[in-house]
Amino acid sequence: QEQLVESGGGLVQPGGSLRLSCEAYGFPLDYYAIGWFRQAPGKEREEISCISNSDGSTNYADSVTGRFTISRDNAKNAVSLQMSSLKPEDTAVYYCAADLHIGGRCQGAQYIVWGQGTQVTVSS
């Protein structure tokens, strides 16, 4: 059974950095497009980043561009999200998800496998 496990969340001060990891079990993660999402209390879930398989391209939501970086850690069968210059409004549960179409693209991705989420809290 395919599953994704997020880790690395926690409490960080404004302006700080945090690195999240999304590790896959039961399938090779580098075959597929992987997205990162977040959801704050009372808010809709927001896609904040994606890394494709077809051309290796990445994209970012306007709210995080220039501050967050998505990358693959193939040795760990994982995708990371490096978060810098964190703001209180970044506080949310962060999820990763996989589009299981081989060679998947971020645009129009259909996410099938989801992790359970990891809490990120940005506060003084």
ABEGO torsion letter per residue (X at the ends): XBBBBBBGBEBBBBGBBBBBBBBBBGBBAAABBBBBBBBBBGBBBBBABBBBAAAGBBBBBAAABGABBBBBBAAAGBBBBBBBGBBAAABBBBBBBBBABBGBBABGBBBABBBAEBBBBBBX
